[in-house]
Amino acid sequence: MSTYRTVTGPDDLEGRWVVVDDDDEVELLEDVEWERPRRGQPALPEGQRKIVTAGTHRFTVGQTVELAEGAALETGFRDAVRSLWRSIVAPVSSPLVFAALHLVHTPWLDESVVRRTIVLVVATIPVVLGILGVLNGLTRSADGRVTRALAGPRMREAFDRQRGGGVTV
């Protein structure tokens, strides 16, 4: 059984986990607002606006959207947490690991700066992938303490509200 919501304005979508495409991909919609008028178009009053935007997604007033439930909601929550932290962990850990490996003295790499750099870059990749693997292991369950802690209060509250039946049609 799926829950559907008819879009009447930004408040209907803000902070909701919505199935956004045919592949049953679930996404938390944040920063939902009325579409801004294009250059040269007059600004319409709220009652006459017809398009709501949420990031790259566009919804028209009167459109019915499917809200995520059950396993799809939990998977979407877990994937959103992983994506958030992956975008932070990878760029931060890569230069740190490279710098740490650079401090290791290996006489056979002292001959060429280019060779040393290539070897350090190649050695950095599996370490960073290992760190991301640990992150995936720690966030394997949507109800896990680590996953919930990494989600932050806003994402966690939106997940709990929708999962707990606080969403009405």
C-alpha positions in Angstrom: 0.0 0.0 0.0 1.4 3.4 -1.0 0.6 6.8 0.3 0.1 9.6 -2.2 -0.1 13.3 -1.7 -1.5 16.0 -4.0 0.8 19.0 -4.4 -0.9 22.3 -3.5 2.2 24.2 -2.5 5.7 23.9 -1.0 4.4 22.9 2.4 3.1 19.6 1.0 6.6 18.5 0.0 9.0 20.1 2.4 10.8 17.5 4.6 9.1 14.6 2.9 10.7 11.4 1.5 9.3 11.1 -2.0 9.6 8.5 -4.7 11.1 10.7 -7.4 11.4 8.5 -10.5 10.4 5.2 -12.1 13.4 3.3 -10.5 11.7 3.8 -7.1 14.5 6.2 -6.0 13.6 7.9 -2.7 14.8 11.4 -2.0 14.3 13.8 0.9 12.9 17.1 -0.5 14.4 20.1 1.2 14.4 23.8 0.2 11.1 23.4 -1.5 9.8 26.7 -2.9 7.6 28.2 -5.6 9.4 28.5 -8.9 10.8 31.9 -9.4 9.6 33.9 -12.5 12.0 34.0 -15.4 13.6 37.2 -16.5 11.0 39.6 -17.9 8.0 37.7 -16.4 5.9 39.3 -13.7 5.9 37.7 -10.2 2.5 36.0 -9.6 0.8 36.0 -6.2 1.0 32.6 -4.4 -2.6 31.6 -5.3 -1.8 31.8 -9.0 1.6 30.0 -9.1 1.6 26.6 -10.6 5.1 25.1 -10.2 7.0 24.1 -7.1 10.7 23.3 -7.2 12.8 21.1 -4.9 16.4 21.1 -6.1 16.3 19.7 -9.6 12.8 18.4 -9.3 9.7 20.2 -10.5 6.2 19.6 -9.4 3.0 21.2 -10.7 0.1 22.1 -8.5 -2.4 19.2 -8.6 0.2 16.6 -9.3 0.1 13.5 -7.2 3.4 12.3 -5.7 4.1 9.0 -4.0 5.5 9.2 -0.5 8.0 6.6 0.5 7.0 3.9 3.0 8.5 0.8 4.7 11.7 -0.6 3.2 11.9 2.0 0.5 11.8 4.8 3.1 14.5 3.1 5.2 16.7 2.5 2.2 16.3 6.1 1.1 17.2 7.4 4.6 20.2 5.2 4.8 21.4 6.1 1.3 20.9 9.8 2.0 23.1 9.5 5.2 25.8 7.6 3.3 25.8 10.1 0.4 26.0 13.0 2.8 29.0 11.6 4.7 30.7 10.2 1.6 30.8 13.7 0.1 32.6 14.8 3.3 34.8 11.8 4.1 36.4 11.2 0.7 37.7 14.8 0.0 39.0 15.2 3.6 40.6 11.7 4.0 42.3 11.6 0.6 44.8 14.5 1.2 45.3 13.4 4.8 46.1 9.8 3.8 48.4 11.1 1.0 50.2 13.4 3.4 50.6 10.5 6.0 52.0 8.2 3.3 54.3 10.9 2.1 55.9 11.0 5.5 56.8 7.4 5.4 60.5 7.0 4.3 61.1 4.5 1.6 64.6 4.7 0.0 63.6 3.1 -3.3 61.2 5.9 -3.9 63.6 8.7 -3.2 65.1 8.5 -6.7 62.2 10.2 -8.6 59.6 12.7 -7.4 57.2 11.5 -10.1 57.5 7.9 -9.2 57.0 8.7 -5.5 53.9 10.8 -6.3 52.3 8.0 -8.5 52.9 5.3 -5.9 51.5 7.5 -3.1 48.4 8.3 -5.2 47.9 4.6 -6.0 48.4 3.7 -2.3 45.9 6.3 -1.2 43.0 4.9 -3.2 42.6 1.6 -1.3 42.9 3.3 2.0 40.2 5.8 1.2 38.0 3.0 -0.2 38.5 1.1 3.1 37.4 4.2 5.1 34.3 4.4 2.9 33.7 0.7 3.4 33.8 1.1 7.1 31.3 4.0 6.8 29.0 1.7 4.8 29.3 -1.0 7.4 28.5 1.4 10.2 25.4 2.7 8.4 24.0 -0.6 7.2 20.7 -0.2 9.2 18.4 2.8 9.1 17.6 2.2 12.8 21.2 1.9 13.8 22.6 4.4 16.3 25.5 5.5 14.0 23.2 6.0 11.0 20.7 8.1 13.1 23.5 10.1 14.7 25.2 10.8 11.3 21.8 11.9 9.9 21.5 14.9 12.1 18.4 16.2 13.8 16.6 17.6 10.7 16.9 14.5 8.5 16.2 12.2 11.5 13.1 14.1 12.5 11.7 14.0 8.9 12.4 10.3 8.7 10.7 9.6 12.1 7.7 11.8 11.2 7.1 10.0 7.9 7.8 6.5 9.2 5.7 7.0 12.4 2.5 7.7 10.6 2.7 11.5 11.1 2.1 11.9 7.3 -1.5 12.4 6.3 -3.0 12.6 2.8 
